[in-house]
Amino acid sequence: MESYRELLATAPKDAEGVLRRWWCEAMLDTAPFGGRFTEAALNGTLPTKSVAAAIARRWAARAAR
């Protein structure tokens, strides 16, 4: 219900951001690793990568098909 209240109270231009945030919350709640993922993010120990690295990995995966 909190997500619906927030969505209804937000300006239309900000609705996408609200939906994305709540979608992420829902996915973390259902993921078996969600607790560890959240804890790592809050502790600053979550591994990250650049957008360029993510794009390169996707291109490599496509080329391997």
N, C-alpha and C positions, 0 to 999 in steps of 0.2 A: 504494500500500500504506500510505503514511503516513496517508492519510485514514481508511482502515479501522481502523488501529491506534488512532487518536485517538477515533474513534466508539465502538469497543468499550471503551475505557478511561474514557469519560465517563459521568456519571450520566444516567439517562434524562431527567431534567428539563432537561438541557443539550444533549441530542442535536440538537434543532432548530437551535440556534446553530452547532454543529459542521457540520451538513449545509449550512446556508446559506453559511458561510464557504468551505467546500470547493467548493460550486457556483460561487461567485463566482470562485474561483481557476481552475476549469475553464473558465469562460466567458472570462476574460481570456486564458488560454492559447490559446484557439481564435479569438479576435477579431483581425482584421488590425491593428486600432489598439490592441490590448491593451498593448503595450509603451509607447506614448506616454501612454496613460491611466494606467498604473501610475506612470510617471515623473512625470507632473503631480501625481498624488496624493501621492507621496512628497516632492515639492518644494514642496507647498503652493500650487501654481498651478492646480489643477483647478477649473474653474468649478463653482459650486454654486448651488442655488436653494432657496427655502423650500418646505416641504410645501404651504403655502397657494398658492404660485405654481404648483406642479405640479397641484394640484387645479383651480385656475382654468383652466389650459391644457386639462385633460381635459374640463371642462365646456364650454369654448368649442368644442372639437373635436366634442363630441356635438351641440351646438346647430347646428353648421355642416352636419351630415349631412342 
